[in-house]
Amino acid sequence: MFENYRVYDGRTFKIEFYYSEQGKMAAYEYYQNLTEKEKRRFFIMISHFADSLIGVIFPKTLFNIEDKSHGIYAFKPFIHRFFCFFTGDRKIILLNAYQKHSQKMAKLDKGVLVKAINLKNDYVYRVQKGTYYE
């Protein structure tokens, strides 16, 4: 198991980076390329979210559902989008990220969303199999 996948343990949610079987963490790798100001903004955003009570509604400009059928959400610091989903045990798993290209999700960006859905499916499969948190 990889130890550096945990991002923040809040009062309400724990936030983690998804990691593949090979140890790749797409959202973390994207995060590493942000400026210090962008990293600070991202961390403030997710820590505030993780510490907030269930039911608090955040502005769509900061956090929004991107794919209802698959339960994929996005944290939206500045022009960046970090796809994530909620688990039943109050975890938020950060899947992957990208820099938006237009007001609406462009065709180019939809591929990143499809990748997020695939990563979520892999996470769920590996957790059910008992191999994700070994």
Secondary structure, DSSP 4 states (H G I P E B T S, - for coil): --GGGEEEE-SS-EEEE---TT---HHHHHHHTS-HHHHHHHHHHHHHHHHSPTTPPPPTTTEEEEEGGGTEEEE--TTEEEEEEE-TTSEEEEEEEEE--SSSPPHHHHHHHHHHHHHHHHHHHHHHHT-S--
